Amino acid sequence: MPTSRSYRDSCGIARALDVVGERWALLVVRELLLTPQRFSELRLALPHVSSNLLADRLRELEGHGVLRRGEGPVYELTEWGRGLEPIVRALGDWGIDAPQPPPPAALSATSVLIYLQGAARPDPTAPPASCRLELDGRVWTVRLAPGRIEVEPGEPATADASLRADARTLGALLADPDGLTGACTDGRVAVVGDASVIDRLLRSVA
């Protein structure tokens, strides 16, 4: 059942935790930062949460005005919920030095792309390029712009290169771009088009 627990503390931090402090709440917000998602998509991105608990968190966040149900039906952040974005990203930056969880640990496409956006420092003198990324069956457009990475859901109008992988493999390649050739050879990754663009993308955070 949805919870209505409160710290009964007037501090803004405590009131914020009354809204998003329950287990899984901020991870639901994380998954909605880049694009609205269906319940089934959220369930796949958060494999260690039960369907009932996820439904409870969604009802709570909707009741608090953090998210709403759009057409589709999908869940999407409200304007107020979108205000959590810099907080969630800052938590990710802070948590990068925390110990890894025991296996099997999940890693969603959204998590990897948020990390890519925050950590990438593309060469500002290199020409812009566009990539098609297919991660865990979902397609994203990633653009290498001068000094930054832009990420959007959906097919690019044009793409210099395409990469297909699961999120964990992409995360490993961002940590070790030299592994790209081996990942292509053993079938974990498929690259089409200008492979040098994919190499630039991976090395933008190396």
C-alpha positions in Angstrom: 0.0 0.0 0.0 1.2 3.6 -0.6 2.8 5.1 2.4 1.8 8.4 4.1 4.7 8.5 6.6 6.1 11.9 7.5 9.1 13.2 9.5 6.8 15.8 11.0 9.6 18.3 10.6 9.1 21.7 9.0 12.6 21.9 7.5 12.5 22.0 3.7 14.9 19.0 3.6 12.5 16.9 5.7 9.5 18.0 3.7 11.3 17.1 0.5 12.1 13.6 2.0 8.4 13.3 2.9 7.7 13.5 -0.9 10.6 11.6 -2.5 12.4 9.9 0.5 10.7 6.5 0.1 12.7 3.6 -1.3 12.7 3.6 -5.2 11.1 7.1 -5.5 14.2 8.9 -6.7 15.1 6.1 -9.0 11.7 6.4 -10.6 12.4 10.1 -11.0 15.8 9.3 -12.5 14.2 7.0 -15.1 11.9 9.8 -16.2 14.5 12.5 -16.6 15.2 11.8 -20.3 11.8 10.7 -21.5 8.4 9.6 -20.4 8.0 5.9 -19.8 5.3 3.2 -19.5 4.9 1.1 -16.4 6.4 -1.9 -18.2 9.4 0.2 -19.3 10.0 1.4 -15.7 9.7 -2.2 -14.5 12.4 -3.3 -16.9 14.7 -0.4 -16.0 14.2 -1.2 -12.2 14.3 -5.0 -12.2 14.8 -5.4 -8.4 11.5 -3.6 -7.5 8.3 -5.5 -7.3 5.4 -4.5 -9.5 3.2 -3.7 -6.5 5.9 -1.5 -4.9 6.5 0.3 -8.1 2.8 0.9 -8.5 2.8 2.3 -5.0 5.7 4.7 -5.6 4.1 5.9 -8.8 0.8 6.6 -7.1 2.6 8.5 -4.3 4.6 10.6 -6.7 1.6 11.3 -8.7 -0.4 12.3 -5.6 2.4 14.6 -4.5 2.5 16.3 -7.9 6.0 15.0 -8.9 4.8 13.1 -11.9 1.6 12.7 -14.0 0.1 10.2 -16.3 0.2 11.3 -19.9 -1.0 9.8 -23.1 0.0 6.3 -24.0 -0.3 5.8 -21.1 3.1 7.0 -19.9 4.4 8.5 -16.8 6.1 11.9 -17.1 7.6 14.4 -14.7 5.6 17.6 -13.9 7.3 21.0 -14.0 7.8 20.7 -10.2 9.1 17.2 -10.5 11.6 18.4 -13.2 13.1 20.6 -10.5 14.6 17.4 -9.0 16.9 17.0 -12.1 19.9 18.9 -10.8 19.5 17.2 -7.4 19.4 13.7 -8.9 22.3 14.4 -11.1 24.3 15.8 -8.2 23.5 12.7 -6.2 24.9 10.7 -9.1 28.1 12.7 -9.1 28.5 12.3 -5.3 27.6 8.6 -5.4 30.2 7.7 -8.1 32.8 7.2 -5.3 30.5 5.0 -3.2 31.1 1.2 -3.1 29.5 -0.9 -5.9 26.5 -3.0 -4.8 26.8 -6.8 -4.8 25.9 -8.7 -8.0 23.6 -9.0 -9.7 23.4 -5.2 -10.0 21.1 -3.4 -12.4 22.2 -0.6 -14.7 19.6 1.1 -16.9 20.1 2.8 -20.2 18.9 6.1 -18.6 21.6 5.7 -15.9 24.4 5.3 -18.5 23.1 8.2 -20.6 22.8 10.5 -17.6 26.4 9.6 -16.7 27.5 10.2 -20.3 25.9 13.6 -20.4 27.5 14.7 -17.2 31.0 13.2 -17.6 31.6 13.8 -21.4 34.0 16.5 -22.5 34.1 16.2 -26.3 36.9 18.0 -28.1 35.5 21.5 -28.7 37.5 21.8 -31.9 36.1 18.5 -33.4 33.3 18.7 -36.0 29.8 17.9 -34.7 28.6 14.4 -35.1 25.3 12.4 -34.6 25.0 8.9 -33.3 22.2 6.4 -33.1 22.4 4.4 -29.9 20.2 1.3 -29.4 20.4 0.3 -25.8 18.3 -2.6 -24.4 15.9 -2.3 -27.4 15.3 1.4 -27.1 16.7 4.0 -29.6 18.4 7.3 -28.6 19.9 10.1 -30.6 23.3 11.3 -29.2 25.0 14.4 -30.6 28.6 15.3 -30.1 28.5 19.1 -30.0 31.5 21.4 -29.2 32.3 20.6 -25.6 29.1 18.8 -24.7 26.9 15.8 -25.4 23.2 16.1 -26.3 20.8 13.1 -25.7 17.3 12.8 -27.0 14.9 9.8 -27.2 14.1 8.4 -30.6 15.6 8.0 -34.1 18.0 10.6 -35.4 17.1 12.3 -38.6 20.6 11.4 -39.8 23.4 9.5 -38.1 27.1 9.3 -38.8 27.3 6.1 -36.9 25.1 3.6 -35.0 25.9 1.5 -31.9 23.8 -1.4 -30.5 24.6 -2.8 -27.1 23.1 -3.3 -23.7 23.5 -0.6 -21.1 26.1 -2.5 -19.0 28.3 -3.1 -22.0 28.1 0.6 -23.0 29.0 1.5 -19.4 32.0 -0.7 -19.5 33.2 0.8 -22.8 32.9 4.3 -21.4 35.3 3.2 -18.7 37.6 1.3 -21.2 37.1 2.5 -24.8 39.9 0.1 -25.9 37.5 -2.7 -25.4 35.3 -1.7 -28.4 37.1 -4.0 -30.9 36.7 -7.0 -28.7 33.1 -6.2 -27.9 32.3 -6.0 -31.6 34.2 -9.3 -32.3 32.3 -11.3 -29.7 28.9 -9.8 -30.6 28.2 -7.7 -27.5 28.3 -4.6 -29.7 27.3 -3.9 -33.3 28.6 -0.7 -35.0 27.5 0.6 -38.3 28.8 3.6 -40.1 31.8 5.7 -39.1 33.4 3.8 -36.3 35.7 6.7 -35.5 32.6 8.7 -34.3 31.7 5.9 -31.8 35.4 6.0 -30.7 35.2 9.7 -30.2 32.0 9.3 -28.2 33.5 6.7 -25.9 36.7 8.6 -25.4 34.9 11.8 -24.5 34.7 10.5 -21.0 37.9 8.5 -20.8 
